Amino acid sequence: MPEITVKYEDKVIERVVTEKKRISIGRGNDNDIVLENRGVSRKHALIEFNDKAAVLIDNESLNGTFVNSRKVSEEVLRDQDIITIGKYSLIYNTETSQEGSDPASYDGTMVLNTRQQKKLLENDRIERKIVEKYGGSVLLGMENADFSEYRLDREVSTVGKAKFVHIRAKGFFLSGIQAKIVKEGQVFSIVNLGKQGKLKVNGEPTTQSVLKNGDLITVGKTVFKFVEGKN
């Protein structure tokens, strides 16, 4: 059964488990998930469930709905996707865990001018331009990288210390080929091939991870950001 973990400023405030075919999210008390913040529209978004997928639909909200830091109007959700609405983060799990221009037209929703909201919108704008430029997914070199942008257009891209790899990384005791990025359709995964503990995704050591937009990949001392090739 699907579960949605609702967080506010990194504190879990609610876990929602549902068997309904549709749940509503918004500021109004008649929603299934109520987010009490003026940056959230009264009827902000919906999640529709069917036998194969869960689809998030933005209800033309004033401040927008984001999935993994990308602004969306409609998005098929994947396990562990992070939905950002106002100051709230909603983490979608496929299975229950063991644990308008005039604000008045949006039923009193206040336009968000927070630093976080501005940063989300600006990053979204920049990343969409990068995706358009390369026509697909990209790695951004964030720290200790040879280049600022790497196009991921191969079925397999190698990452490591050796001169012959596709993407060079730096660091002590790093393997020649430390990892590979595998493309399967529109889905990218990263797999550790070298020394354990030298590959991390979002700060957590991993042996294999499916990549999502905005993921930070650390290989030794080099940090990359994955930008998914969807507009």
Disulfide bonds with the S-S distance in Angstrom:
none
